[in-house]
């Protein structure tokens, strides 16, 4: 599946995803030999609320593609990056899901369930994991901010729920009325001020913001390369907090 489109930096982006017997990532530049990119927590960085992978090359804004792969249970694929930034599309993962859903995933996917609670906190944000014996990942997420009423979603992560309830949710930013971006809002993302929501198209969900937070969380969990089983209860998450949680999960895997 080939994905092409405009990146946030204004340039063209391209990435290809194909079936494989294992997860592998490569960067292609012109006619040069492809460069393998390891997917591990030490190679993941966050800057300006956007996630990048690698150092040289460094692939920017990977979270929406990774979220789609997690939501569709695609952990055995070959990813070929044809640019150092991924297409942003409408600020959701739905464009990725549309094509990725055609991939037939016949291989079994490794999953794991830590046998103890894992908690990460930061200021008024927290992420609490607990084991649950039902072979699913259940998420109960809240989002609070002075500009919005509290939003909450409780969901079991599977292909159907992800495709319908999470993938269409677009990225957003809290800002002020004098932000010049609000006067010519691009066809992606949502601007949230104390007075109102700004969007080039109608909101897709009443609680679209917290749904996108779940989208981001799943993209960050993809770094583990396994499907997590259990229950996550969380509030006001961020990529920083998510990756702090991922590090604890990886430490747990190393110790067991």
C-alpha positions in Angstrom: 0.0 0.0 0.0 1.5 3.3 -1.1 0.7 6.5 0.8 1.5 9.9 -0.8 0.5 13.3 0.2 1.5 16.7 1.6 3.5 16.9 4.9 3.2 19.6 7.6 6.4 21.0 6.2 4.7 21.6 2.9 6.8 19.0 1.0 5.6 15.8 -0.6 5.7 12.7 1.6 5.6 9.0 0.7 5.6 5.7 2.6 4.8 2.1 1.5 3.5 -0.6 3.7 3.6 -4.3 2.6 3.0 -7.7 4.1 6.0 -9.5 5.7 6.8 -12.2 8.1 8.3 -9.7 10.6 8.2 -6.0 11.3 11.0 -4.1 9.5 11.5 -0.4 8.6 13.7 1.1 5.9 14.4 4.6 4.6 14.9 5.2 0.9 16.6 8.3 -0.6 16.9 8.5 -4.4 18.9 5.6 -5.8 20.9 5.0 -2.7 20.7 1.7 -0.9 17.9 1.5 1.7 18.8 2.2 5.3 17.3 0.0 8.0 15.7 1.9 10.9 15.5 0.1 14.2 12.2 0.5 16.1 13.0 0.8 19.7 12.2 3.3 22.5 15.6 4.9 22.5 15.1 6.0 18.8 11.8 7.7 19.5 11.7 11.4 20.3 9.0 14.0 20.8 9.2 17.7 19.7 6.4 20.2 19.5 3.9 17.4 20.4 5.0 15.4 17.3 6.8 12.0 17.3 9.9 11.1 15.3 11.8 7.9 14.8 15.6 7.6 14.3 18.4 10.0 14.3 20.1 9.9 10.8 17.8 9.5 9.0 15.1 10.9 11.3 11.5 10.1 10.2 9.0 12.7 11.5 5.3 12.4 12.4 5.1 8.6 12.6 2.3 8.5 15.2 -0.8 8.3 12.9 0.6 5.5 10.8 1.7 3.6 13.8 -1.7 4.1 15.4 -3.4 2.7 12.3 -1.1 -0.3 12.3 -1.8 -1.0 16.0 -5.6 -0.5 15.6 -5.7 -3.0 12.7 -3.4 -5.5 14.4 -0.7 -5.2 11.8 2.6 -6.0 13.5 4.2 -8.0 10.7 4.7 -5.6 7.9 7.6 -4.0 5.9 7.5 -0.2 6.1 9.5 1.7 3.4 9.8 5.5 4.1 10.3 7.4 0.9 10.6 10.8 2.7 11.8 12.0 6.1 8.3 13.1 7.0 5.0 11.3 6.6 1.9 12.7 4.8 -0.4 14.4 7.4 -3.6 14.1 5.4 -6.6 15.3 7.6 -4.8 15.0 10.9 -6.4 11.6 11.7 -5.3 8.0 10.9 -8.4 7.3 8.8 -6.6 7.7 5.4 -4.1 5.1 6.5 -6.8 2.8 7.7 -8.7 2.9 4.4 -5.8 1.2 2.6 -4.2 -0.8 5.4 -7.5 -2.5 6.0 -7.0 -4.3 2.7 -4.0 -6.1 4.0 -4.7 -9.7 4.9 -3.0 -10.4 8.2 -2.9 -14.2 8.5 0.1 -14.3 10.9 -0.5 -14.6 14.6 0.5 -11.5 16.7 2.4 -11.7 19.9 0.6 -10.2 22.9 1.5 -9.8 26.5 -0.2 -8.9 29.8 1.9 -7.6 32.6 0.9 -9.3 35.8 1.1 -6.2 38.0 -0.2 -2.6 37.8 2.0 -0.1 36.1 1.5 3.6 36.8 3.0 6.8 35.3 2.1 10.3 36.4 3.0 13.9 35.5 1.4 16.9 37.1 -2.4 16.4 36.6 -1.9 13.6 34.1 -1.7 9.9 34.8 -1.8 6.5 33.0 -2.7 3.5 35.1 -2.4 -0.1 33.7 -3.9 -3.2 35.4 -4.1 -6.8 34.1 -7.5 -8.0 33.0 -8.1 -11.6 31.8 -10.2 -11.0 28.7 -7.5 -11.0 25.9 -8.4 -7.3 25.0 -7.0 -3.9 25.6 -9.7 -1.7 27.3 -9.1 2.0 27.6 -10.9 4.5 29.9 -9.6 7.9 29.0 -10.6 11.4 30.2 -9.5 14.8 28.9 -9.8 18.0 30.9 -8.8 21.5 30.1 -10.1 25.0 31.0 -11.3 25.5 27.4 -13.5 22.4 27.2 -15.9 20.4 29.3 -14.4 17.1 30.4 -14.5 14.5 27.6 -14.4 10.8 28.3 -14.3 7.6 26.2 -14.4 4.0 27.3 -13.5 1.6 24.5 -12.3 -1.9 23.8 -9.6 -1.8 21.1 -10.3 -4.0 18.1 -10.3 -3.4 14.4 -14.0 -2.5 14.2 -14.0 -0.1 17.1 -10.7 1.5 16.0 -11.9 2.0 12.5 -15.2 3.6 13.4 -14.6 5.3 16.7 -10.9 6.3 16.9 -9.3 6.5 13.4 -11.4 9.5 12.2 -10.6 11.7 15.2 -8.3 14.6 14.1 -5.5 16.3 15.9 -6.1 19.5 17.8 -4.3 22.4 19.5 -5.3 24.7 22.4 -4.7 28.3 21.3 -6.1 31.9 21.6 -8.5 33.9 19.4 -5.6 36.0 18.0 -3.8 33.0 16.6 -3.4 33.8 12.8 -3.8 30.1 11.9 -7.5 30.3 12.8 -8.2 32.8 10.0 -7.2 30.3 7.3 -7.6 27.0 8.9 -6.2 24.1 6.8 -8.3 21.1 6.1 -6.8 19.2 9.0 -6.9 19.6 12.8 -9.0 21.5 15.2 -8.2 24.8 17.0 -9.6 25.1 20.5 -9.9 28.5 22.2 -11.7 29.6 25.4 -14.6 30.7 23.2 -15.1 28.0 20.6 -13.9 25.2 18.4 -12.4 26.1 15.0 -12.5 23.5 12.3 -12.6 23.6 8.5 -15.2 20.9 8.6 -17.8 19.9 11.2 -16.6 18.0 14.2 -16.7 14.3 13.6 -17.6 13.4 17.2 -18.9 15.4 20.2 -15.8 14.2 22.1 -13.3 14.2 19.1 -10.4 15.5 21.2 -10.2 12.7 23.7 -10.7 10.1 20.9 -7.6 11.6 19.2 -5.7 11.2 22.5 -6.5 7.5 22.3 -5.3 7.4 18.7 -2.0 8.9 19.8 -1.6 6.5 22.7 -2.0 3.5 20.4 0.5 4.9 18.0 3.0 5.2 20.9 2.2 1.6 22.1 3.2 0.3 18.6 6.9 0.8 19.6 6.5 -2.3 21.9 5.9 -4.4 18.7 3.4 -6.5 20.7 -0.3 -6.2 21.4 -1.0 -5.2 25.0 -3.7 -6.9 26.9 -5.4 -5.4 30.0 -7.0 -2.2 31.1 -5.7 1.4 30.9 -7.3 4.2 32.8 -5.8 7.6 32.0 -6.3 11.3 32.1 -4.7 14.2 30.1 -2.2 12.0 28.4 0.6 13.2 26.1 3.2 11.6 23.9 5.7 12.3 26.7 3.6 10.4 29.2 2.7 7.7 26.8 6.4 7.0 26.0 7.2 7.0 29.7 4.6 4.3 30.1 6.1 2.4 27.1 9.5 2.5 28.7 8.1 0.9 31.8 6.4 -1.8 29.7 9.6 -2.6 28.0 11.5 -2.8 31.3 8.8 -5.2 32.5 9.4 -7.4 29.4 13.1 -7.4 30.0 12.7 -8.5 33.6 10.4 -11.4 32.8 
